[in-house]
Amino acid sequence: MHELGVVIEVVRTVLDFAERNGVTRIETVVLQMGELSSMVPKYIEDCYPAAVYGTKMQDTTLRIEILPGNALCGACGKVFNLLRNAGGCPACGSEEWELLGGKEFMIKEIAAR
């Protein structure tokens, strides 16, 4: 489970940001994760309390937004979701496509007081 290491790095990044910007209280951290990323949202949520324990972030809320794994069909130009369409274009059946998004993992928002 590499999620714990990733969550610890997220916490470090947020705490560094807070320190550099004089933020004394963080309420919510919002992560965006692509549905094709190697991260498992449930594991991220499960690791979060351990990663923030004993830090300024101990009482924060974690929100995760899932970004779709979309592709552009190379044959007909249709944008489609790879997972819902088993990797093939629903319009023409082509399996020739370009990935548009879905592998992201980023801190979207730090809600602070």
N, C-alpha and C positions, 0 to 999 in steps of 0.2 A: 504494500500500500504506500505509494509515493505521495498520496494526498497530504499526509501529515507534514512532510517536509515542505510542500508547496504552501500549505496554510501557515506554517511558521514563518515563511518568507513574506507572505502577505501581511502578517501581523507586524513583522519588522519594518516593512515598507510603510505601513500606515503609521506606526509609532514614530518613525523617522520624519515623515511628513508633518505629523502633529508637532513634534519638537521644533522643526525648522520654521514652522508657521505660527508658533505660540498658541496652538490649540490645546486647551486644557481638558475638554470633555468631548469624547466621541460617542455618538449615540447609535449610528448605524453604518455598516459597511456593506456596499452593494457590489457583488461580483457578477461579471458576465462570463458565461461559459458556453462555448459552441457545443451543440449536441454531437459533434464528431470529434471533440477533443478527447484526450486520454483521461480526463478527470471524471470521477463519478460524483455527481452532486450530493448524494446521500453520504458518501464518505467524507466529503468536504464539511458538510453539516455536522457529522459525528466528531470530526477532529477539532472543530473550531473551539469548543469549550476548553479543551486541554491546552490549545495553543494560546488562548488569551488569559488563562488562569494566572492570577498574580500580577497582571499588567493593568495599565490604565484602561485597557479595552475589555476588562473582565465583565462589565455590565452592558456591553454593546450587543446589538442585534445584527445578525448576518442575514442578508437577503441574496438569493441567487436568481439571476435571470438567465434563462436558456435561450441561446440564439440558434436559429434554424440552420441546418446543413443544406444550403441551397447550391444548385449548380445551374450552369447555362448550357443547354443542348447545343452541341457543335453542328448538328444537322439542321435543326429547324429554328433555333434561337429561343426556345421556350425556357423560362426559369422554372425549376422544379425542386422539390425536396428529395434529396437522395435516399433518406431512410424510408420515407413513406412510399417511395416508388422503386425500391429494391435496386437502385443504381441505374435505372433505365428511364428514358424520357417517356412520360405518360402520353405525350402527343403523337410521337412518331416511333417510339420503341428503341431509338438509338441509345447505345451505351457509350457514345463519344460525347464527353462533356468537360466543362471547365469549372472547377470549384470556385464559388463566389464567397462562401463563408461557412462557418460552422466549427472551425478548429480554435476559435479564440478562447483566451482565458485572461481576463483583465479586471483590474479594480475600476469600476465605473464611477463610484461615488463614495465619498466619506462625509457623512452628515455629522457635523460637529456643532458645538455650542460655544 
